[in-house]
Amino acid sequence: MSLTQRLEVFARVAELSSFTQAAEQLGLPRATVSNAIQQLENQLGTRLLHRTTRRVQLTQDGLLCFERCKDVLSDLDELQSLFQHPDGGSLKGRVRIDMSSGMARNTVMPRLPDLLAQHPHLTLEVSSTDRLVDLVREGFDCVLRAGQLTDSGLVARPLGHMSMVNCASPAYLKHHGTPQALTDLAQHKLVHYSPTLGAPPTGFEYADAEANAALPMTGAITVNSSEAYTAACLAGLGLIQAPLVGVVELIDQGRLVPVLPSWRPRAMPVTLLYAHRRNLPKRVRVVMDWLARVMAEQLAVTNKKPPASGGFPESD
């Protein structure tokens, strides 16, 4: 059995968590499947699976191998079909991407049917949390990031900037009044956002010269997800400072109201990140180009679109 065949057997066992079911689907004796996994483990020099009488479970090395294995098999499948579609037809294989939940909900998911209609054999795995994933270790093909980047050694493709907006719920403003200047914020509360709970809050940020300045503010709640951040504002728990693209519909609906338009944070850069790979699979390049186009179009429209309730100028 070749290495490719052993990888195919391993992938099927990992997907089904069963030697018996994998053997049935592959049309092989169970002993052959078990032997293929043992040979692969010997070849790689590590244990890939925990075996018990009741279940089969991936080890940590097995999990990492499984993610890479799917990529390898997809690349081989793409290579085999490359010359069957000389016109560059439908893509086939898996692409694994990560982005914030706001980007997924407001920008990517609404446009995704168009991409999948064009490439019906393409499979996407979309992670959408506020956690900063390790692109290389966790096996992602690319990630969308908003905000300043650290030097990670990844390839960075700038896509544009997200205009920021300060806003509050109508109920909050009715109870606390609408701030007209920074000095008014002493009588207001801020919903604090921190990826790591327990870290000191940043405060109210606003553009000052070439960076953001921060004004300390009190607040009754700190959250670590963008969904909870918006929900806290809608519940009247305080002011928030969010990308306009994520709250523009709520502003248009009158559920949130822009405040202090002259004291917004600087626009937030949006970047597509991917690892250094000399020969990126065609499916990954096509998906990245599609993501870049969709995000750039969305940012261009949203940053120039005044919300129905008005109240602030275009992006810096």
Backbone bond lengths (Angstrom), bond angles and torsions (degrees), N, CA, C in turn:
res aa  C-N    CA-C-N  psi(-1)  N-CA   C-N-CA  omega(-1)  CA-C   N-CA-C  phi
1 M - - - 1.461 - - 1.530 109.10 -
2 S 1.323 117.49 130.56 1.464 121.72 -178.31 1.532 110.81 -75.06
3 L 1.330 115.67 167.05 1.460 120.59 177.81 1.525 110.57 -60.28
4 T 1.318 117.25 -41.44 1.462 120.75 179.08 1.522 110.85 -60.02
5 Q 1.324 116.68 -43.10 1.466 120.46 179.62 1.533 110.62 -65.55
6 R 1.327 117.17 -39.19 1.469 120.16 177.56 1.522 110.82 -64.11
7 L 1.327 116.77 -39.51 1.461 120.13 177.37 1.531 111.00 -64.02
8 E 1.337 116.51 -38.69 1.458 120.27 178.14 1.527 110.77 -64.61
9 V 1.318 116.47 -40.74 1.466 120.62 177.75 1.529 109.99 -64.95
10 F 1.331 116.70 -46.47 1.463 121.01 179.49 1.530 111.27 -59.28
11 A 1.328 116.83 -44.40 1.461 120.49 -179.83 1.528 111.21 -60.94
12 R 1.323 117.01 -40.22 1.463 119.80 -179.05 1.531 110.69 -69.10
13 V 1.339 117.02 -40.48 1.466 120.22 176.95 1.528 110.68 -62.95
14 A 1.339 116.42 -42.18 1.458 120.75 -179.65 1.526 111.40 -64.79
15 E 1.317 116.79 -39.99 1.460 120.79 -179.79 1.527 112.00 -66.84
16 L 1.338 116.18 -38.32 1.470 121.09 -174.79 1.525 113.10 -95.60
17 S 1.346 116.75 -14.04 1.474 121.58 -175.66 1.526 111.31 54.79
18 S 1.329 115.55 37.69 1.463 119.78 -176.56 1.521 110.24 -159.60
19 F 1.336 116.32 128.22 1.458 120.78 173.92 1.526 110.07 -70.26
20 T 1.331 115.58 -41.46 1.460 120.24 -176.10 1.526 111.66 -64.11
21 Q 1.345 117.22 -48.21 1.460 120.57 -179.58 1.523 111.12 -65.45
22 A 1.332 116.47 -39.03 1.469 119.75 178.07 1.527 110.39 -62.35
23 A 1.326 116.43 -42.76 1.468 120.20 179.42 1.523 110.76 -62.32
24 E 1.328 116.86 -41.22 1.466 120.56 179.72 1.521 111.00 -63.75
25 Q 1.343 117.30 -44.32 1.466 120.19 -178.52 1.524 111.90 -68.83
26 L 1.320 116.70 -33.78 1.468 120.78 -178.14 1.527 112.05 -85.85
27 G 1.339 116.24 -11.10 1.454 119.35 -178.22 1.511 112.76 70.16
28 L 1.333 117.30 35.55 1.457 122.96 -178.29 1.523 110.03 -122.29
29 P 1.325 118.17 154.39 1.460 120.47 171.84 1.525 109.95 -63.16
30 R 1.329 116.47 146.81 1.459 119.98 -179.62 1.526 111.17 -59.82
31 A 1.337 116.66 -36.38 1.465 120.39 179.95 1.527 111.23 -63.35
32 T 1.324 117.10 -35.22 1.468 121.07 178.38 1.528 110.50 -66.32
33 V 1.334 117.15 -41.55 1.465 121.71 178.21 1.524 110.16 -63.39
34 S 1.330 116.31 -46.72 1.466 120.50 179.90 1.523 110.98 -61.59
35 N 1.316 116.82 -41.48 1.459 121.22 179.80 1.526 111.66 -66.53
36 A 1.346 116.98 -37.35 1.470 120.81 178.61 1.525 110.70 -63.47
37 I 1.334 117.06 -40.66 1.463 120.76 179.25 1.531 110.03 -66.57
38 Q 1.334 116.73 -41.87 1.463 120.34 179.72 1.530 110.85 -63.34
39 Q 1.323 116.71 -41.87 1.462 120.08 178.28 1.525 111.41 -64.96
40 L 1.348 116.96 -38.87 1.465 120.26 178.39 1.520 110.51 -65.21
41 E 1.325 117.19 -42.13 1.467 120.65 178.02 1.525 110.62 -62.58
42 N 1.308 116.60 -42.23 1.476 119.91 178.05 1.522 110.88 -63.73
43 Q 1.326 116.23 -39.24 1.461 120.54 -178.24 1.526 111.17 -68.44
44 L 1.331 116.84 -37.96 1.465 121.19 -178.91 1.529 112.46 -86.57
45 G 1.323 116.37 -17.95 1.461 119.88 178.42 1.512 114.23 76.06
46 T 1.340 117.08 30.55 1.461 119.97 179.05 1.521 109.58 -155.75
47 R 1.338 116.00 155.89 1.457 120.40 176.92 1.532 108.74 -84.09
48 L 1.310 116.01 129.09 1.457 121.75 -176.62 1.532 112.92 -99.79
49 L 1.345 116.12 -26.36 1.458 120.02 -173.90 1.524 110.95 -134.63
50 H 1.340 115.61 140.01 1.462 121.62 167.32 1.526 106.95 -89.68
51 R 1.323 117.51 123.95 1.455 121.24 -177.79 1.521 109.82 -111.09
52 T 1.319 116.84 128.50 1.462 122.41 171.45 1.525 107.37 -130.57
53 T 1.315 115.60 175.88 1.467 118.96 179.26 1.513 111.76 -69.62
54 R 1.327 117.76 -19.25 1.461 121.01 -175.17 1.516 113.95 -105.43
55 R 1.329 117.61 -30.83 1.461 118.28 -173.90 1.519 111.48 -152.13
56 V 1.323 114.16 163.17 1.459 122.77 174.33 1.521 107.35 -120.06
57 Q 1.320 117.05 128.19 1.460 121.31 -175.50 1.518 110.38 -132.68
58 L 1.335 115.55 140.36 1.460 120.62 178.54 1.519 111.37 -69.90
59 T 1.327 116.76 138.26 1.453 121.26 168.66 1.529 108.56 -77.77
60 Q 1.330 117.11 176.31 1.467 119.76 176.28 1.519 110.61 -61.62
61 D 1.335 116.82 -43.46 1.472 119.91 176.56 1.528 110.51 -66.46
62 G 1.328 115.66 -35.10 1.455 119.43 178.24 1.512 112.60 -65.52
63 L 1.332 116.02 -38.42 1.460 120.23 177.89 1.517 110.99 -63.70
64 L 1.336 116.24 -44.59 1.466 120.35 178.18 1.531 110.31 -64.07
65 C 1.329 116.73 -41.99 1.462 120.72 179.07 1.522 111.01 -63.95
66 F 1.330 117.07 -39.54 1.461 121.45 -178.78 1.523 110.78 -62.28
67 E 1.348 117.11 -43.69 1.469 120.42 179.54 1.523 110.66 -62.83
68 R 1.338 116.42 -45.16 1.465 119.86 179.30 1.527 110.89 -68.46
69 C 1.333 115.45 -35.62 1.464 120.91 -178.57 1.523 110.93 -61.54
70 K 1.333 116.63 -42.10 1.467 120.11 179.37 1.526 110.70 -62.64
71 D 1.335 115.69 -37.86 1.466 119.02 178.45 1.530 110.87 -66.30
72 V 1.336 115.34 -44.58 1.465 119.76 -179.11 1.522 110.74 -61.12
73 L 1.322 116.82 -45.92 1.464 120.22 -179.07 1.525 111.42 -66.46
74 S 1.334 116.40 -35.90 1.464 119.67 176.79 1.524 110.86 -66.09
75 D 1.347 115.91 -40.82 1.467 119.93 178.63 1.531 110.69 -63.09
76 L 1.318 116.45 -41.89 1.464 119.93 178.84 1.525 110.97 -65.19
77 D 1.334 115.18 -40.17 1.458 119.17 178.79 1.521 110.63 -64.06
78 E 1.341 115.40 -39.08 1.465 119.67 178.47 1.518 110.85 -66.19
79 L 1.336 116.30 -39.26 1.463 120.60 179.10 1.525 110.73 -63.01
80 Q 1.337 116.04 -42.18 1.457 119.94 -179.00 1.520 112.03 -65.73
81 S 1.349 116.16 -32.48 1.468 118.96 -177.64 1.523 112.82 -93.42
82 L 1.340 116.21 -3.75 1.457 120.12 -175.25 1.522 112.22 -56.31
83 F 1.329 117.25 -45.80 1.457 120.87 -174.92 1.515 112.47 -89.57
84 Q 1.349 115.85 -2.01 1.453 119.77 173.83 1.524 111.25 -83.91
85 H 1.352 115.66 -13.50 1.461 121.01 -179.73 1.526 109.00 -129.27
86 P 1.325 118.35 68.13 1.468 120.57 -177.22 1.512 112.87 -61.62
87 D 1.332 118.00 -17.37 1.458 120.43 179.24 1.520 111.63 -88.39
88 G 1.348 116.68 8.09 1.458 119.14 179.31 1.505 112.47 70.25
89 G 1.322 117.43 41.76 1.461 122.47 -174.83 1.503 113.36 -69.51
90 S 1.332 114.68 -153.58 1.454 122.11 -171.90 1.525 112.23 -56.11
91 L 1.325 115.42 136.45 1.459 121.18 178.14 1.514 110.05 -79.12
92 K 1.345 115.80 156.70 1.454 121.11 179.69 1.516 108.90 -140.65
93 G 1.324 116.73 140.23 1.455 120.90 178.53 1.513 111.43 125.48
94 R 1.330 115.08 -176.13 1.452 122.54 -175.03 1.521 111.21 -107.97
95 V 1.343 115.79 141.14 1.460 122.15 172.08 1.524 107.39 -129.01
96 R 1.320 115.74 129.49 1.471 121.32 -175.48 1.527 108.79 -112.29
97 I 1.349 116.64 120.77 1.468 120.86 -175.08 1.527 109.74 -131.17
98 D 1.327 115.03 158.16 1.469 121.34 178.26 1.520 109.07 -133.50
99 M 1.335 115.73 144.33 1.455 121.76 178.37 1.517 108.35 -160.65
100 S 1.327 117.36 170.69 1.458 120.06 176.56 1.527 109.74 -70.44
101 S 1.322 115.98 158.01 1.467 119.74 179.39 1.522 110.98 -63.22
102 G 1.339 117.36 -33.03 1.462 120.19 178.48 1.516 112.32 -65.97
103 M 1.340 117.25 -42.66 1.461 120.56 177.19 1.524 110.75 -62.80
104 A 1.340 115.65 -42.08 1.461 119.42 -179.71 1.521 110.81 -63.19
105 R 1.326 116.18 -48.01 1.468 120.62 -174.79 1.522 112.23 -70.37
106 N 1.321 117.67 -45.21 1.465 120.54 -170.32 1.518 114.38 -89.01
107 T 1.328 117.84 -25.16 1.460 119.85 -171.56 1.522 113.97 -121.94
108 V 1.325 117.12 -52.49 1.461 120.03 -170.14 1.523 112.88 -78.81
109 M 1.326 117.86 -51.70 1.473 120.40 -175.23 1.534 113.10 -59.34
110 P 1.330 119.50 -42.40 1.474 117.93 179.48 1.525 114.11 -61.42
111 R 1.344 117.65 -26.45 1.461 120.96 -177.64 1.527 112.72 -98.21
112 L 1.324 117.03 -9.39 1.460 121.07 -173.98 1.529 114.03 -62.91
113 P 1.336 120.15 -35.25 1.468 118.66 178.81 1.531 113.71 -55.67
114 D 1.332 116.92 -33.70 1.462 120.12 179.49 1.529 111.13 -63.99
115 L 1.336 116.35 -43.72 1.464 120.38 -179.64 1.521 111.02 -65.52
116 L 1.334 116.89 -44.87 1.459 120.36 -176.93 1.525 112.15 -73.10
117 A 1.322 117.01 -25.43 1.467 119.51 174.14 1.520 110.19 -68.56
118 Q 1.325 116.44 -34.85 1.466 120.91 179.11 1.523 111.74 -75.77
119 H 1.364 115.86 -30.97 1.467 121.03 -178.72 1.528 108.69 -130.67
120 P 1.324 117.82 76.35 1.474 121.17 -173.82 1.522 114.21 -66.71
121 H 1.335 118.21 -16.95 1.464 120.51 179.65 1.531 112.27 -94.53
122 L 1.325 116.62 3.51 1.461 121.60 178.29 1.529 109.25 -82.57
123 T 1.332 116.43 138.99 1.458 122.08 177.52 1.520 109.12 -119.07
124 L 1.335 116.39 127.10 1.457 121.23 179.95 1.520 110.53 -112.42
125 E 1.325 115.81 138.86 1.455 122.30 169.17 1.522 106.42 -114.69
126 V 1.337 116.57 115.17 1.462 121.67 -174.48 1.519 109.68 -112.84
127 S 1.314 116.06 114.92 1.462 122.09 173.70 1.519 107.47 -95.03
128 S 1.331 117.07 130.45 1.476 119.49 -178.57 1.521 109.79 -137.78
129 T 1.320 115.15 88.19 1.457 122.45 175.27 1.526 107.66 -136.89
130 D 1.325 116.30 173.48 1.460 120.40 176.61 1.525 112.24 -89.53
131 R 1.331 117.05 -0.90 1.459 121.18 179.12 1.531 109.86 -74.68
132 L 1.333 115.77 140.07 1.464 120.09 177.02 1.523 108.41 -82.65
133 V 1.322 116.74 105.89 1.453 120.30 -177.54 1.528 110.42 -77.60
134 D 1.326 115.42 157.48 1.465 121.85 173.01 1.524 106.62 -89.70
135 L 1.323 116.91 102.64 1.458 121.81 -172.31 1.525 112.27 -56.04
136 V 1.320 117.43 -45.92 1.456 120.83 -175.01 1.520 111.12 -74.94
137 R 1.324 116.89 -51.07 1.463 120.29 -175.35 1.519 112.05 -66.10
138 E 1.341 116.91 -35.00 1.460 119.98 -176.46 1.528 112.74 -92.74
139 G 1.313 116.43 2.87 1.458 120.14 169.89 1.515 115.56 77.10
140 F 1.341 118.08 30.33 1.464 119.93 177.04 1.527 109.80 -86.83
141 D 1.333 115.26 145.17 1.457 120.10 176.27 1.526 111.17 -79.30
142 C 1.335 117.00 -36.52 1.464 120.95 178.34 1.521 108.59 -161.48
143 V 1.333 115.72 160.11 1.463 121.14 176.95 1.523 108.98 -136.80
144 L 1.329 116.18 145.39 1.457 122.70 172.59 1.517 108.38 -96.52
145 R 1.332 117.57 130.62 1.452 121.40 -177.78 1.525 110.39 -129.47
146 A 1.328 115.66 139.96 1.461 122.12 172.71 1.520 108.05 -113.90
147 G 1.322 116.99 135.61 1.458 121.00 -179.49 1.516 112.37 110.80
148 Q 1.336 114.19 177.95 1.458 119.52 -179.59 1.520 110.28 -70.41
149 L 1.335 116.30 144.07 1.457 121.83 -176.88 1.518 111.02 -100.28
150 T 1.332 114.69 149.94 1.456 120.08 169.90 1.526 107.50 -94.07
151 D 1.314 116.41 162.84 1.465 120.98 -179.81 1.525 108.22 -75.99
152 S 1.331 116.86 96.19 1.451 121.63 -174.42 1.523 113.18 -103.52
153 G 1.334 117.72 -6.26 1.451 120.17 -176.34 1.515 113.48 80.52
154 L 1.346 117.19 5.91 1.455 121.61 179.21 1.527 109.96 -91.07
155 V 1.313 116.23 159.48 1.458 121.02 174.72 1.530 107.99 -78.54
156 A 1.325 116.95 129.33 1.458 121.97 -177.24 1.529 110.23 -112.73
157 R 1.324 116.21 126.17 1.460 122.40 179.12 1.534 108.83 -116.08
158 P 1.329 119.26 101.81 1.468 121.19 -178.20 1.526 111.43 -64.64
159 L 1.336 116.38 137.37 1.461 121.25 -177.91 1.528 113.43 -115.34
160 G 1.319 117.57 -14.15 1.463 119.87 -176.82 1.511 110.50 141.69
161 H 1.331 115.82 -163.15 1.462 121.55 -178.38 1.528 110.54 -133.12
162 M 1.329 115.70 145.13 1.456 122.39 175.42 1.527 109.20 -97.17
163 S 1.327 117.04 120.59 1.459 119.99 172.08 1.516 109.73 -65.34
164 M 1.320 116.81 142.34 1.453 122.46 179.72 1.529 110.22 -103.11
165 V 1.313 116.32 156.68 1.455 121.12 179.52 1.523 109.08 -144.85
166 N 1.337 115.79 141.76 1.459 121.90 171.03 1.519 107.42 -93.96
167 C 1.301 117.91 133.71 1.462 118.00 179.58 1.525 111.87 -151.57
168 A 1.327 113.86 165.87 1.459 122.11 179.38 1.520 107.68 -149.67
169 S 1.315 116.10 167.00 1.460 119.94 177.72 1.530 109.84 -82.33
170 P 1.327 117.39 152.60 1.468 119.92 177.07 1.523 112.06 -56.52
171 A 1.330 117.29 -37.70 1.462 120.37 -179.31 1.527 110.98 -64.84
172 Y 1.335 116.72 -40.32 1.468 119.95 178.46 1.523 110.33 -63.17
173 L 1.330 117.08 -45.84 1.461 120.61 -177.99 1.520 111.73 -67.07
174 K 1.318 117.31 -33.54 1.465 120.42 177.05 1.520 110.77 -64.48
175 H 1.328 115.48 -36.09 1.466 119.72 -177.05 1.527 112.33 -83.69
176 H 1.344 117.51 -36.45 1.472 120.83 -173.56 1.522 113.68 -108.43
177 G 1.339 117.78 -10.27 1.447 120.52 -175.29 1.512 111.76 86.71
178 T 1.332 116.74 162.03 1.465 121.57 -179.07 1.520 109.94 -97.24
179 P 1.337 119.25 120.58 1.469 120.52 179.78 1.528 110.82 -66.84
180 Q 1.334 115.66 137.81 1.454 121.83 179.62 1.523 112.44 -110.64
181 A 1.323 117.40 -16.79 1.463 122.46 -178.98 1.518 108.80 -149.89
182 L 1.339 116.50 164.79 1.459 120.56 -179.74 1.525 111.97 -58.90
183 T 1.323 117.16 -33.79 1.460 119.86 -179.24 1.532 111.89 -64.49
184 D 1.327 117.11 -23.66 1.465 120.13 179.38 1.531 112.01 -70.95
185 L 1.331 117.22 -18.85 1.471 120.09 -174.85 1.519 113.07 -68.48
186 A 1.325 117.50 -13.27 1.460 120.45 176.42 1.520 111.42 -63.31
187 Q 1.335 116.73 -23.18 1.469 121.42 179.31 1.526 112.26 -100.22
188 H 1.343 116.92 12.46 1.458 120.07 -177.02 1.523 111.55 -123.35
189 K 1.328 114.68 166.23 1.462 121.70 178.27 1.526 109.50 -114.34
190 L 1.320 114.91 149.91 1.460 122.02 179.07 1.527 109.04 -117.87
191 V 1.319 116.31 135.32 1.467 119.51 169.58 1.527 106.57 -78.02
192 H 1.319 116.50 118.80 1.462 120.15 -176.79 1.526 110.25 -88.30
193 Y 1.326 114.83 139.17 1.463 121.34 176.10 1.522 108.88 -117.81
194 S 1.341 116.55 130.88 1.456 120.69 177.23 1.526 108.70 -148.63
195 P 1.342 117.97 123.62 1.470 119.45 177.55 1.522 112.15 -58.87
196 T 1.338 116.15 -28.80 1.463 121.39 178.57 1.515 108.88 -117.32
197 L 1.319 116.50 107.60 1.457 119.80 -179.76 1.527 109.92 -62.65
198 G 1.336 115.65 138.48 1.457 120.88 -177.03 1.516 112.53 103.05
199 A 1.338 117.31 -17.53 1.464 120.99 177.72 1.539 109.36 -73.61
200 P 1.328 118.23 150.64 1.469 120.30 179.29 1.523 111.17 -60.42
201 P 1.338 118.95 136.71 1.473 120.66 179.38 1.523 111.50 -69.10
202 T 1.326 115.48 147.52 1.463 120.77 -178.13 1.520 111.75 -74.46
203 G 1.333 117.17 -37.91 1.456 121.52 -175.64 1.522 110.71 99.24
204 F 1.326 116.05 -168.62 1.470 122.67 -179.85 1.525 108.28 -83.46
205 E 1.329 117.26 118.89 1.460 122.17 -176.56 1.528 110.92 -98.58
206 Y 1.332 115.87 144.19 1.462 120.66 176.29 1.528 109.01 -150.44
207 A 1.336 115.20 151.51 1.458 120.97 -177.00 1.520 110.67 -65.46
208 D 1.323 115.42 131.40 1.469 121.30 179.03 1.519 107.53 -145.53
209 A 1.341 116.20 110.89 1.463 121.51 -177.32 1.525 109.73 58.56
210 E 1.338 118.39 -118.26 1.457 121.80 -175.20 1.520 113.67 -99.63
211 A 1.322 117.97 3.84 1.457 120.41 -176.47 1.519 109.71 -144.17
212 N 1.326 116.25 -170.96 1.458 121.77 175.15 1.520 109.81 -100.44
213 A 1.323 116.04 135.26 1.456 121.43 169.66 1.522 107.20 -95.96
214 A 1.323 117.53 161.06 1.457 120.96 -177.73 1.520 110.22 -131.98
215 L 1.326 114.83 133.61 1.463 122.12 177.61 1.525 108.02 -109.62
216 P 1.334 119.04 118.39 1.467 120.20 179.96 1.535 110.87 -58.91
217 M 1.325 115.40 138.18 1.458 121.08 178.04 1.518 109.82 -140.57
218 T 1.321 115.60 150.02 1.452 120.13 175.46 1.534 109.23 -80.87
219 G 1.302 115.27 161.87 1.463 120.63 177.74 1.509 109.77 -167.07
220 A 1.321 116.06 148.40 1.462 120.27 -176.76 1.517 112.91 -90.86
221 I 1.346 117.17 -10.94 1.463 119.00 -174.21 1.518 110.49 -145.05
222 T 1.340 115.68 142.23 1.463 123.49 172.45 1.518 107.68 -123.83
223 V 1.326 117.41 133.62 1.467 122.12 -178.80 1.519 109.11 -125.45
224 N 1.347 115.68 162.86 1.467 119.76 179.34 1.517 112.18 -125.10
225 S 1.337 117.26 20.70 1.464 120.42 174.93 1.520 109.35 -139.55
226 S 1.338 115.49 146.56 1.461 119.68 -178.78 1.524 111.87 -66.46
227 E 1.335 117.34 -31.63 1.456 120.76 178.62 1.523 110.18 -64.72
228 A 1.327 116.92 -46.45 1.458 121.00 178.94 1.527 111.02 -66.93
229 Y 1.317 116.99 -32.75 1.467 122.51 179.45 1.528 110.39 -60.89
230 T 1.333 115.96 -50.02 1.463 120.38 178.66 1.523 111.33 -66.73
231 A 1.334 116.43 -40.14 1.461 120.54 -179.50 1.527 111.25 -62.73
232 A 1.327 117.34 -38.02 1.463 120.92 178.91 1.516 110.92 -64.87
233 C 1.330 116.40 -38.42 1.466 119.93 178.11 1.528 110.13 -66.90
234 L 1.318 117.46 -45.12 1.463 121.13 178.61 1.524 111.45 -60.65
235 A 1.328 117.38 -29.60 1.461 121.89 179.54 1.517 112.81 -80.60
236 G 1.352 116.61 -2.03 1.464 119.93 177.53 1.507 114.53 82.63
237 L 1.346 117.63 25.30 1.463 120.55 -176.16 1.526 113.03 -89.34
238 G 1.333 117.97 -3.86 1.453 119.43 177.10 1.514 112.47 151.16
239 L 1.340 115.31 -176.63 1.459 122.39 177.66 1.532 109.75 -80.15
240 I 1.328 116.32 152.64 1.459 120.82 170.90 1.519 109.27 -132.02
241 Q 1.325 115.54 161.39 1.462 123.50 175.65 1.519 106.79 -125.13
242 A 1.324 116.21 108.07 1.467 120.42 -169.82 1.519 110.92 -132.91
243 P 1.344 117.11 157.97 1.466 119.94 171.73 1.527 110.08 -60.08
244 L 1.310 117.14 133.85 1.461 121.69 -178.81 1.522 111.70 -57.17
245 V 1.348 117.26 -37.45 1.461 120.46 -177.02 1.523 111.55 -59.62
246 G 1.343 117.71 -27.08 1.454 120.81 -177.35 1.516 114.82 -86.25
247 V 1.342 117.27 -16.89 1.473 119.08 -175.39 1.525 113.13 -126.51
248 V 1.330 118.20 2.56 1.461 120.82 -174.25 1.532 111.69 -60.16
249 E 1.335 117.59 -36.98 1.459 119.44 179.34 1.516 111.07 -67.72
250 L 1.319 117.14 -38.43 1.463 120.61 178.35 1.522 110.82 -65.99
251 I 1.322 117.14 -35.01 1.466 120.99 176.63 1.522 110.00 -69.28
252 D 1.324 116.70 -44.35 1.467 120.34 178.51 1.532 111.25 -60.86
253 Q 1.318 116.15 -33.59 1.474 120.51 179.52 1.523 113.02 -80.55
254 G 1.323 117.13 -6.91 1.456 120.44 -179.44 1.519 113.87 82.22
255 R 1.315 117.88 8.84 1.463 120.55 -179.00 1.523 111.79 -83.90
256 L 1.337 116.83 -21.09 1.461 122.64 171.89 1.524 108.41 -131.07
257 V 1.335 115.53 152.45 1.460 121.20 -177.00 1.529 109.21 -127.24
258 P 1.346 119.21 127.26 1.471 121.17 176.02 1.529 110.95 -66.70
259 V 1.329 116.06 142.80 1.467 121.65 176.94 1.525 108.83 -136.81
260 L 1.333 115.70 160.67 1.463 122.74 177.41 1.530 112.69 44.63
261 P 1.335 117.99 59.32 1.471 120.75 -176.41 1.523 113.70 -62.51
262 S 1.328 117.66 -24.20 1.470 120.28 -179.06 1.526 112.48 -85.57
263 W 1.329 116.81 -1.98 1.463 119.91 -175.87 1.527 110.62 -127.63
264 R 1.336 114.57 48.45 1.460 119.52 177.94 1.528 111.29 -89.95
265 P 1.342 117.38 155.07 1.466 118.88 172.09 1.523 109.92 -65.69
266 R 1.327 115.64 161.91 1.446 120.09 176.34 1.524 109.74 -64.05
267 A 1.336 115.83 151.81 1.461 120.40 178.46 1.525 110.09 -57.25
268 M 1.318 116.24 143.37 1.462 122.59 -173.97 1.532 110.56 -96.21
269 P 1.333 118.41 124.76 1.471 119.88 179.56 1.531 111.64 -67.55
270 V 1.326 115.46 145.26 1.467 122.27 176.44 1.522 107.67 -116.96
271 T 1.329 116.63 130.67 1.457 121.17 -172.56 1.521 110.23 -136.02
272 L 1.321 115.83 142.90 1.459 122.64 171.46 1.524 107.72 -100.61
273 L 1.319 117.12 123.21 1.461 122.01 -177.39 1.521 110.50 -113.06
274 Y 1.330 115.72 141.92 1.456 120.29 174.21 1.523 108.82 -152.53
275 A 1.323 115.90 161.86 1.457 120.77 -175.78 1.520 111.07 -77.89
276 H 1.313 115.96 158.91 1.473 120.82 174.86 1.521 109.16 -68.61
277 R 1.311 116.22 110.13 1.467 120.69 174.29 1.525 107.35 -137.14
278 R 1.320 115.55 126.00 1.458 119.82 -174.56 1.535 111.20 -64.95
279 N 1.321 115.26 -39.81 1.465 119.27 -177.96 1.523 109.78 -124.32
280 L 1.313 116.93 85.74 1.454 120.94 177.80 1.522 109.60 -67.35
281 P 1.340 118.25 136.66 1.467 119.68 175.11 1.525 110.66 -57.02
282 K 1.313 115.73 146.49 1.458 120.32 -177.73 1.521 111.79 -57.27
283 R 1.344 116.92 -39.14 1.467 119.92 -178.23 1.531 111.06 -62.41
284 V 1.342 116.64 -35.95 1.469 120.25 179.54 1.521 110.15 -70.35
285 R 1.324 116.59 -43.25 1.470 120.05 179.41 1.524 111.08 -62.20
286 V 1.333 116.80 -42.50 1.464 120.60 -179.14 1.533 110.37 -64.88
287 V 1.330 116.99 -43.97 1.464 120.11 -179.90 1.526 110.81 -65.47
288 M 1.344 117.56 -40.42 1.460 119.93 178.78 1.522 111.03 -64.76
289 D 1.326 117.15 -42.11 1.469 120.01 177.45 1.532 110.61 -62.30
290 W 1.322 116.15 -39.07 1.470 120.49 178.63 1.526 110.43 -65.75
291 L 1.331 117.69 -44.72 1.468 121.21 178.22 1.526 111.04 -60.82
292 A 1.327 115.63 -43.48 1.461 119.88 -179.82 1.528 110.86 -61.91
293 R 1.330 117.29 -43.15 1.470 120.80 -179.75 1.530 111.42 -66.44
294 V 1.330 116.42 -44.44 1.471 120.82 -178.21 1.525 110.91 -64.08
295 M 1.337 116.62 -44.80 1.465 119.72 -179.75 1.524 111.07 -66.53
296 A 1.330 117.70 -42.92 1.461 120.54 -179.76 1.526 110.96 -62.67
297 E 1.327 116.92 -41.97 1.474 120.33 178.79 1.518 110.89 -64.44
298 Q 1.331 116.71 -43.38 1.463 120.57 -178.98 1.523 110.87 -63.85
299 L 1.321 116.69 -43.72 1.463 120.59 -179.23 1.527 110.99 -65.38
300 A 1.334 116.36 -41.57 1.465 119.71 -179.76 1.526 111.31 -61.19
301 V 1.342 116.37 -41.80 1.462 120.34 -178.83 1.525 111.04 -71.40
302 T 1.335 116.57 -49.57 1.465 120.52 -174.56 1.516 112.41 -67.15
303 N 1.327 117.46 -41.17 1.457 119.85 -176.73 1.523 112.62 -65.92
304 K 1.337 117.63 -21.90 1.458 120.59 -179.57 1.523 112.50 -103.35
305 K 1.325 117.16 -3.63 1.464 121.15 -175.24 1.523 110.25 -92.72
306 P 1.341 118.92 113.40 1.459 119.82 177.33 1.530 109.72 -74.11
307 P 1.352 117.98 128.79 1.457 119.28 177.62 1.523 111.71 -58.25
308 A 1.312 116.34 158.83 1.464 121.34 -177.57 1.514 112.11 -56.76
309 S 1.333 115.89 -33.94 1.464 119.11 -178.71 1.510 113.05 -85.41
310 G 1.356 117.00 -5.02 1.468 121.09 177.25 1.507 111.27 66.62
311 G 1.347 115.56 -164.31 1.454 118.63 168.75 1.503 116.55 112.36
312 F 1.327 120.44 -6.08 1.449 118.25 175.21 1.514 110.38 -157.93
313 P 1.342 116.31 156.42 1.465 121.36 -175.62 1.516 112.08 -82.08
314 E 1.332 115.50 -178.12 1.456 120.82 179.35 1.521 110.69 -69.81
315 S 1.347 113.99 170.74 1.463 120.85 -177.94 1.521 110.05 -61.57
316 D 1.352 114.43 151.56 1.463 120.19 175.36 1.513 109.82 -67.15
